[in-house]
């Protein structure tokens, strides 16, 4: 998690909340992995690091996405298997 990587996370965030359903799921899975949401030991650290780097309203948007969607994902494989028709 660094300033150089923040634009990538911000682009993924935009697509995770505003794209079509299939695309949203792919980017939600990406953010789930990038923020380490599945690993309770690192998830809080990664999210707080992102929030310090976030620009504009992206911090609030990411926090909302994590609370409402990403924290409910048990396994990224579940998300990817439900979007297999995209590939």
Secondary structure by P-SEA (a helix, b strand, c coil): ccccaaaaaaaaaaaaccccaaaaaaaaaaaaaaacccccccaaaaaaaaaaacccaaaaaaaaaaaccccccccaaaaaaaacccc
